[in-house]
Amino acid sequence: MLIDADDYFKAVREAMTHAQQRIFLIGWDFDSRILLSGGRRWWHKPHRGKYPARLGSFIVWLVKRTPGLDVKILKWNFGVFSLMKRGSMIWDLARWAKHQSIKFKFDTAHPIGCSHHQKIVVIDDCVAVCGGIDMTSDRWDTRDHVDEDERRRLPSGELYTPWHDLTMMMEGEIAGDLAELGRARWMQAGGEDLGECEPQDESPWPEELDADFEDVEIGIARTRAQYDGVCAIREIEALFVEQIARARRFVYAETQYFASRKIAEAITKRLEEPEPPEFVILNPRHADGWLEQTAMDTARIRLMRSMRQHDHAGRFHLYHPYTAEGTPIYVHAKLTIIDDEIIRIGSANMNNRSLGLDSECDVFIDADRPANKGIGPTITRIRHSLLAEHCNISVEEVAAGIEEHGSMAAMIDSLPKEGKRLRPFHDEDLSDIERALADNEILDPESPDEFLEPISKRGLFRRGGLSRPRRAWRRIKRKVGKGKG
């Protein structure tokens, strides 16, 4: 597992330098202007005398250096509208077009309102990456998430706030399966049949990267909307529900959004049990952008208020990470760990779009499989490492704190209230319009068909186990007016 884009960019950059046949890049977004080492320079020398740091130049350098190497890049088509704002990226696309071995394609193969959201890299059908990190701007950061890090700059030169993300690099048959998935997506987007890479003796796996897991079975789960004769796939939704139901002790998750009715209902069902498992979920303080905040933040508030009514044991906890100086760290990761027996990483968030609209891909390792026995201690180490990163303590202190206080949440809440830490979620007052938008899932429908479905037939609280949250007492008090009584 590669935590935060600094480690990921280093690993994938090295792996691409070892590519012999094909580099397949599949993403929600790409920005050729970024430096894979972070920072901002318009003109730069090759990295340590080896290769260019800028992504656009790096791709050209790769195909010139390795005859016969092909590079395929597949990007969601909505990004075509942003190209005009990216100045030099247009020149990069022109440079790439001069090379027959570089093909850049926009993915339009999805219903209106849906997006291509997978983040996959496949190299020579031998090594693959699947997770939440796009090769685009405002993604690079280190695990320290330092305030005002001079290397954390947009191509324009503007500093951006800290960013937390995750991905998984894999080698073996899983890479071939993800390559097959990528080739099918390429053809659905109008590309040619690429065919498989030839078997080769050498692997592009980075020499200095040690694997967390070896000789394990890895599962793949997908989301895909029905389009142009291709059937819908909702494996990610089914897997979330199944894995939440399986939890005995805890669920630890990092997700950009918490706005899914199906997931909230699955968790609520567990919270109603006499001895429910612990749920610790990390979210960004606010979604990125006004539209996302309107859709996702309001739905999160409404779901949280409803779930609290069922959480008799106080086992559901949602936190936001902050830097040492109190700046919110944006959580873009998509991770779920259950009982240290399942680890799952991918592109899917806990929102409706990821379960039924957008093209998504998650990978997971499950200790219940015979080949995966004994992976628990490694998953524990990863979970403790993430908590240590967010709480600014050592892995050993995380383990000791959980042992002493009895749960992750109790350990988190026992820590100092200043400096880099996790802060609990506190909801905000919503206007009537915001409540209506959230309750009716107007901006985050559960399927493409719902864009045309009457509002009366959809919504957070119209289809199952969630009850509409009771209004807060302070609002009732305001309505009845001031006075003695």
C-alpha positions in Angstrom: 0.0 0.0 0.0 1.3 3.5 -0.9 0.2 6.2 1.5 0.0 9.7 0.1 1.1 10.8 -3.4 4.7 11.5 -2.6 5.4 7.8 -2.1 3.0 6.9 -4.9 4.6 9.2 -7.5 8.1 8.0 -6.7 7.1 4.3 -7.0 5.0 4.7 -10.2 7.7 6.9 -11.8 10.3 4.2 -11.2 8.1 1.4 -12.4 7.4 3.3 -15.6 11.1 3.7 -16.3 11.3 -0.1 -16.3 8.4 -0.5 -18.8 9.2 -2.5 -21.9 5.9 -2.8 -23.8 2.9 -0.8 -22.6 2.0 1.8 -19.9 -1.8 2.1 -19.5 -3.0 5.1 -17.5 -6.7 5.3 -16.6 -7.9 8.2 -14.5 -10.6 10.7 -13.7 -8.1 13.4 -14.4 -4.6 13.9 -15.8 -2.5 17.1 -15.8 0.7 16.9 -17.8 2.0 20.1 -16.1 2.6 18.5 -12.6 5.9 17.4 -11.3 6.0 13.9 -10.0 8.3 15.0 -7.3 6.1 17.9 -6.1 6.9 21.6 -6.4 6.7 24.1 -9.3 9.2 24.9 -12.0 8.3 25.7 -15.6 11.7 24.5 -16.9 13.6 21.8 -15.1 16.4 19.4 -15.6 16.0 15.7 -15.6 15.4 14.3 -12.1 18.8 13.7 -10.6 20.2 13.5 -14.1 18.0 10.6 -15.0 14.6 11.8 -16.4 12.3 14.8 -16.5 10.2 15.6 -13.4 7.3 17.1 -15.4 4.7 14.5 -16.3 4.3 15.7 -19.9 8.0 15.7 -20.7 8.4 12.4 -18.8 6.0 10.6 -21.0 7.8 11.8 -24.2 11.1 10.9 -22.7 9.9 7.3 -21.9 8.8 6.5 -25.5 12.0 8.0 -27.0 14.2 6.1 -24.6 12.5 2.7 -25.1 11.7 1.8 -28.7 8.4 -0.2 -29.0 7.0 1.2 -25.8 3.3 2.3 -26.1 1.6 4.7 -23.7 -2.2 4.8 -23.5 -4.0 7.5 -21.5 -7.7 7.4 -20.8 -9.4 10.3 -19.1 -12.9 11.3 -18.2 -14.3 13.5 -21.1 -15.6 16.3 -18.8 -12.0 17.4 -18.4 -12.0 18.6 -22.0 -13.6 21.8 -20.8 -10.8 22.5 -18.3 -8.0 22.2 -20.9 -8.3 25.8 -22.0 -7.4 26.8 -18.4 -4.3 24.6 -18.5 -2.2 26.5 -21.0 0.9 24.4 -21.5 -1.1 21.1 -21.3 -2.5 21.8 -24.7 1.1 21.9 -26.0 1.8 18.6 -24.2 -1.1 17.0 -26.0 0.2 18.4 -29.3 3.7 16.9 -28.5 2.2 13.6 -27.6 0.1 13.5 -30.8 3.4 13.6 -32.8 4.3 10.2 -31.4 2.4 7.3 -32.7 3.3 5.4 -29.5 1.4 7.9 -27.3 -2.4 7.9 -27.4 -4.6 10.2 -25.3 -8.3 9.5 -25.3 -11.3 11.0 -23.6 -13.8 8.5 -22.1 -17.4 9.5 -23.1 -18.8 6.0 -22.7 -21.2 6.6 -19.8 -24.8 8.0 -19.4 -25.4 11.7 -18.9 -24.6 12.7 -15.4 -22.1 9.8 -14.8 -18.3 10.0 -14.9 -15.3 7.8 -15.4 -13.8 7.7 -12.0 -11.3 4.7 -11.9 -7.7 5.4 -11.1 -5.7 2.5 -12.6 -2.1 2.1 -13.9 -1.0 -1.1 -15.6 2.6 -1.6 -16.8 3.4 -4.4 -19.2 0.4 -6.4 -17.8 2.9 -7.3 -14.9 2.5 -4.5 -12.4 -0.7 -2.5 -11.6 -1.9 0.3 -9.4 -5.4 0.8 -8.2 -6.6 3.4 -5.7 -7.7 6.9 -5.3 -4.8 9.0 -6.6 -5.0 10.7 -10.0 -1.9 12.1 -11.7 -3.1 15.6 -11.6 -2.7 18.8 -9.7 -3.3 19.3 -5.9 -2.7 15.6 -5.2 1.0 15.6 -4.2 1.7 15.6 -0.4 3.8 13.8 2.2 2.6 11.9 5.2 3.7 14.8 7.4 1.0 17.1 5.8 3.0 20.1 6.8 1.3 23.5 6.9 2.4 25.8 4.0 4.7 23.2 2.4 6.4 25.1 -0.5 6.4 21.9 -2.6 2.7 21.6 -2.5 1.9 24.0 -5.3 -0.5 24.0 -8.3 1.1 24.5 -11.7 0.0 28.1 -11.4 2.3 28.5 -8.5 -0.5 28.8 -5.9 -0.2 26.8 -2.7 -2.9 24.3 -1.9 -3.9 22.8 1.4 -2.8 19.3 2.7 -4.1 16.3 0.9 -4.4 12.7 2.1 -4.7 9.7 -0.3 -4.0 6.0 -0.8 -3.4 3.5 -3.5 -2.2 -0.1 -3.9 0.6 -1.4 -6.2 0.4 -5.0 -7.2 2.3 -7.5 -9.2 1.2 -10.8 -10.8 -2.0 -12.2 -12.2 -4.0 -9.3 -10.6 -2.1 -6.9 -13.0 -3.3 -9.0 -16.0 -6.9 -8.9 -14.7 -6.8 -5.1 -14.3 -5.2 -4.8 -17.7 -8.1 -6.8 -19.2 -10.5 -4.4 -17.4 -8.6 -1.4 -18.8 -8.6 -2.8 -22.4 -12.4 -3.4 -22.2 -12.8 0.2 -21.0 -10.6 1.5 -23.8 -12.6 -0.3 -26.4 -15.9 0.9 -24.9 -14.6 4.5 -25.1 -14.0 3.9 -28.9 -10.4 2.7 -28.9 -8.9 -0.2 -30.8 -8.4 -3.7 -29.4 -5.1 -3.5 -27.7 -4.4 -7.1 -27.1 -2.3 -8.6 -24.3 1.3 -7.8 -23.7 3.8 -10.6 -24.4 5.2 -12.5 -21.4 8.5 -11.1 -20.2 11.2 -12.2 -17.8 11.7 -8.9 -15.9 9.1 -7.1 -13.8 8.8 -3.3 -13.7 8.2 -3.5 -9.9 10.3 -0.8 -8.2 13.5 -2.2 -6.8 13.4 -0.5 -3.4 9.7 -1.1 -2.8 9.0 -3.9 -0.3 5.6 -5.6 -0.6 3.2 -5.6 2.4 1.5 -8.8 1.2 3.0 -11.7 -0.8 1.3 -14.8 -2.4 -2.2 -13.5 -1.7 -5.5 -13.6 -3.6 -6.8 -10.2 -4.5 -10.4 -9.5 -5.3 -11.7 -6.8 -7.7 -15.1 -5.0 -7.3 -16.6 -2.7 -9.8 -19.3 -0.1 -10.4 -20.6 0.6 -14.0 -23.8 2.2 -15.2 -25.7 0.5 -18.0 -24.8 2.2 -21.3 -24.9 1.3 -25.0 -25.6 -2.4 -24.6 -23.2 -2.9 -21.7 -24.9 -4.1 -18.5 -24.8 -2.3 -15.2 -22.4 -3.6 -12.5 -23.0 -2.9 -8.7 -20.4 -5.1 -7.1 -19.0 -2.3 -5.0 -22.4 -1.6 -3.4 -22.9 -5.3 -2.7 -19.5 -5.7 -1.2 -19.9 -2.7 1.1 -23.1 -4.1 2.5 -21.7 -7.7 2.9 -18.5 -6.5 4.6 -20.3 -4.2 7.0 -22.6 -7.1 7.9 -19.5 -9.3 8.5 -17.7 -7.0 11.0 -17.5 -8.4 14.5 -15.2 -5.9 16.2 -14.7 -2.7 14.1 -14.8 -1.0 10.8 -12.1 1.6 10.0 -12.7 3.7 6.9 -11.2 6.7 5.1 -13.5 8.2 2.5 -14.0 11.5 0.6 -17.7 11.4 1.1 -20.2 9.8 3.5 -23.5 10.2 1.8 -24.8 6.8 0.8 -28.2 5.7 2.0 -27.4 2.0 1.4 -24.2 2.2 3.4 -25.8 4.2 6.2 -28.6 1.7 6.4 -26.1 -1.2 6.6 -24.3 0.5 9.4 -27.5 1.5 11.2 -28.6 -2.2 11.2 -25.4 -3.0 13.0 -25.7 -0.1 15.5 -29.1 -1.4 16.6 -27.6 -4.7 17.8 -27.0 -5.2 21.6 -23.2 -5.1 21.2 -22.5 -3.4 17.9 -19.0 -3.2 16.3 -17.1 0.1 16.5 -17.2 2.4 13.4 -14.4 4.9 12.9 -14.7 6.9 9.6 -12.4 9.7 8.4 -13.8 12.4 6.2 -12.6 15.8 5.0 -14.2 18.7 7.0 -15.9 19.9 3.8 -16.2 18.5 0.3 -14.1 20.2 -2.4 -16.2 22.8 -4.2 -19.6 24.5 -3.7 -21.6 21.8 -5.6 -20.0 18.9 -3.8 -20.5 20.7 -0.4 -24.2 21.2 -1.3 -24.6 17.6 -2.3 -22.3 15.6 0.0 -22.0 17.7 3.2 -25.7 18.2 3.6 -26.5 14.5 3.0 -23.8 13.6 5.6 -25.4 15.8 8.2 -28.8 14.3 7.6 -27.5 10.8 7.7 -25.5 11.4 10.8 -28.5 12.9 12.6 -30.6 9.9 11.7 -28.0 7.3 12.7 -27.5 8.9 16.1 -31.1 8.0 16.9 -30.1 4.3 16.5 -26.6 4.5 18.1 -27.6 3.4 21.6 -24.0 2.3 22.5 -22.2 5.3 21.0 -20.2 3.2 18.6 -20.3 5.3 15.4 -17.6 8.0 15.1 -16.7 10.4 12.3 -13.5 12.4 12.4 -11.7 15.0 10.3 -7.9 15.3 10.2 -6.2 18.6 10.9 -2.6 19.9 10.6 -0.5 21.2 13.5 -1.7 24.7 12.9 -5.4 23.7 12.5 -5.7 23.5 8.7 -8.2 20.8 7.6 -6.4 17.9 5.7 -8.5 16.9 2.7 -9.3 13.2 2.7 -9.4 11.8 -0.8 -8.6 8.2 0.2 -11.0 5.4 -0.3 -10.1 2.7 2.3 -12.0 0.2 4.4 -10.4 -2.1 7.0 -12.7 -4.6 8.8 -11.5 -6.5 11.9 -8.0 -6.4 10.4 -9.2 -9.3 8.3 -10.2 -7.3 5.2 -8.3 -4.4 3.6 -10.0 -2.6 0.7 -8.6 0.2 -1.5 -9.9 1.8 -4.6 -11.7 4.7 -6.3 -15.1 4.3 -4.8 -16.4 6.6 -2.1 -19.3 6.1 0.3 -21.7 8.0 -1.8 -24.4 7.1 -4.3 -22.5 8.0 -7.4 -19.8 5.4 -6.5 -22.3 2.7 -6.0 -24.4 3.1 -9.1 -23.4 5.9 -11.5 -19.7 6.2 -12.1 -17.1 3.7 -13.3 -15.2 2.6 -10.2 -12.7 -0.1 -9.3 -11.7 -1.3 -5.8 -9.3 -4.1 -4.9 -9.4 -6.0 -1.6 -7.6 -8.8 0.3 -9.7 -11.0 2.6 -8.2 -13.2 5.3 -11.2 -15.6 4.9 -9.6 -16.9 1.7 -7.4 -19.9 2.3 -4.4 -18.3 0.5 -4.7 -15.2 2.7 -4.3 -16.7 6.1 -2.0 -14.8 8.4 -2.4 -11.3 6.9 -4.0 -9.9 10.0 -0.8 -8.5 11.6 0.1 -6.7 8.4 -3.3 -5.0 8.2 -3.1 -4.1 11.9 0.3 -2.4 11.2 -1.2 -0.5 8.3 -4.2 0.7 10.3 -2.0 1.7 13.2 0.3 3.5 10.8 -2.6 5.5 9.4 -3.9 6.4 12.9 -0.4 7.4 13.9 -0.1 9.7 10.8 -3.4 11.4 11.6 -2.9 11.7 15.4 0.8 12.7 15.3 2.0 9.9 17.5 4.0 6.7 17.0 2.6 3.4 15.8 3.6 2.0 19.2 1.6 4.7 21.0 -1.4 3.9 18.8 -1.3 0.2 19.8 -0.8 1.0 23.5 -3.6 3.6 23.5 -6.1 1.3 21.9 -5.1 -1.4 24.4 -5.4 1.0 27.4 -8.7 2.7 26.4 -10.4 -0.2 24.7 -11.2 1.3 21.3 -9.9 3.4 18.5 -12.3 6.3 19.3 -11.5 6.3 23.0 -7.8 6.4 22.1 -8.3 9.3 19.7 -10.4 11.2 22.2 -7.8 10.8 25.0 -5.1 12.6 23.0 -4.3 16.3 23.4 -6.8 18.7 21.8 -4.1 20.8 20.2 -1.7 20.3 17.2 -2.0 17.7 14.4 -5.0 15.5 15.3 -8.4 14.1 14.5 -11.3 16.2 15.5 -14.9 14.8 15.8 -17.6 15.7 13.3 -20.0 18.5 14.4 -23.0 19.1 12.2 -24.3 22.5 11.2 -27.7 24.0 10.8 -29.2 23.4 7.4 -31.6 25.6 5.5 -34.9 24.1 4.2 -33.5 24.1 0.7 -30.4 22.2 1.8 -32.4 19.7 3.7 -34.6 19.1 0.6 -31.6 18.7 -1.7 -30.1 16.1 0.7 -33.3 14.2 1.6 -34.3 13.8 -2.1 -30.7 13.0 -3.4 -31.2 15.5 -6.1 -27.4 16.0 -6.7 -26.3 12.5 -5.7 -28.9 10.0 -7.2 -28.5 6.3 -6.8 -28.8 5.4 -10.4 -28.8 7.2 -13.8 -32.5 6.6 -14.1 -33.2 8.7 -11.1 -32.3 11.8 -13.0 -35.7 11.4 -14.7 -37.5 9.9 -11.7 -40.1 11.9 -9.7 -38.7 13.2 -6.4 -41.5 11.5 -4.6 -40.0 8.1 -5.4 -36.5 8.8 -4.2 -34.6 10.0 -1.2 -32.5 9.3 1.8 -35.5 8.4 4.1 -38.0 6.9 1.7 -36.8 3.4 1.0 -35.7 1.5 4.1 -34.1 1.4 7.5 -33.3 5.1 8.1 -35.7 7.3 10.0 -36.0 11.0 9.2 -33.9 12.8 11.9 -35.8 14.7 14.6 -35.3 18.4 14.6 -32.8 19.7 17.0 -34.3 21.3 20.2 -32.8 24.6 19.5 -34.8 24.9 16.3 -38.0 24.0 18.0 -37.3 26.5 20.7 -36.8 29.2 18.1 -40.1 28.3 16.5 -42.2 28.5 19.6 -40.6 31.8 20.5 -38.9 33.3 23.5 -40.4 33.4 27.0 -40.7 31.8 30.3 -42.2 28.4 30.9 
